Amino acid sequence: MKEEDLTPEALLARATKARGDIFPEWKPLAYAAPATYQLINETGSYLHQYHGQSHSADQLSGPMRELIAIPALCSKSDLRHAPNHVRRAYRMGLTNKALFEGATAFAAVVGWSSLTFVSLAIMEANNPLYPYGELPPGGEPKELKPFPEMKLGRTRKSGGPESAAQTPEWRYAAQIDAELVRRASAFADHCLLAEGAKDELLGPGPRELIAVAALCMRGEADLAAQHMRRAYDYGMTKRHVLEAICCVLPMSGMITGQVGFRAMQLADAAG
């Protein structure tokens, strides 16, 4: 890029144009370390499609990326930036029901208390005093605008049990406390649709993408690989999995990507 395009003023102007607004805490960074801020914008805009780059059919849609990013932000207790993403999701046509379905899949990995943080982000997004991002007219959309992933990952290729209770770890725990396993695995199965999709907005495939991203944030390559194999079994592609992992890089770091790519290699090796 030209040197004049890397001035703090130019960088901030481009970021504001791409996102529609900008958080003031980015400005000191732009002036003190413009090269760092430039790389953040360049990478983040690609990951979350801020700059209107071309989009192909095998890439995750904007709404699906927000369904991954919002619970990831909330899991970090980031209730300053998460409401901004909620408003962006609203502008894309996502309803609260869709947001909570995505958050429920994330909760299978990080725990159900994370759902309360998503609730808080939604409440703040609908607070007229929250200054970042625009609400669509009327606030939360009353009707969901369909997005591609709603039709994907609803049919499984192979058979066999999918309940968490059938895994070796939970079978071991059941020998000690069967009732605990019955109740806890029921929640996990509900989150990830172990019995398959019915009338839910997100089928098992997209939900596994969200769970994979959450597992990679926690550094769990082996478990992430297992969930990747289930995602593939429901027809999700390697591109889908890779992009789901990368949706959480801004709030968890490049090492999350390395963990995720290692998990992809493990999933490949397992067939």
Phi, psi and omega in degrees: 000154178293150183301324182291338178282350181256011174290150179306321181296317180293319180298315180294323179295317180293319179297319180295319179295319183292315185271337185095343176198181180207142177281134185298336182290348176282339186294316176301324178294318181299324180279325183276327184217070185300325180295321177296315181295323178298315181293324176298313180295318183296318181282313182297322181293328177288316182296322184247012172058048179281330188262013175070030178294161183298148184232128179257166187294335182270004177266157175290143178286164176303313179300320180295322178298322179289328178293338175271316186290321186296308178294333177294316176298317181293328178293340175267008182060028182272081182268013170267314184269329182302318179298328176298319178291325175299316179297322176296319178298319176301317181295337176276352178100013177278140177263170176298325178301316179295318179299320181285332175295317176297317180294328179294319176297320177295324182294337177300334182261316189259351179107153186285346176297337178297334180295328179292328178289326174295320176301316179296321178296320178295316179299318180290324178298329180267003177278120182298344180276347178288124193266358191249123182085157182255138170282144172292160178305126180089359178080220181305132177303138178280333178236137181288133173273119184302146176226158192304321186293347177295335181261353185263157171065034182252348182236129182269143181280320184248179179249196178104163182291147179237353183295143175302329182296343181271354180284154182303322183294314181286330175295321176299313181297327182295335177292339181263316182211090184295324182292320177302314181294321179301315183285315183292318180291331177298321178292315179299317180295322177297317183295320187253008175057061180296335179266010179091174183275141173243257180254017179292155178289319180252126177280182181300323181300303178300325178295324177293327175300319180292317179296321178300314179301318180295318179295321179294323175300328181271359178079017185266076184297316182297313179292322177300320179298320178298317180287330173298319180296325176291321177300315178297323180297334177265013172092004177285151186259169176298324178297318177301313182296314181300316182291326177297317177300315186289342177296337183256007178296321182300328182256000181224347173102165183291336178296328174303319177298316180298318176300316181295318180292326174296319178297322178298320178295321177296319179296321177297316183295331180279354180087000000 
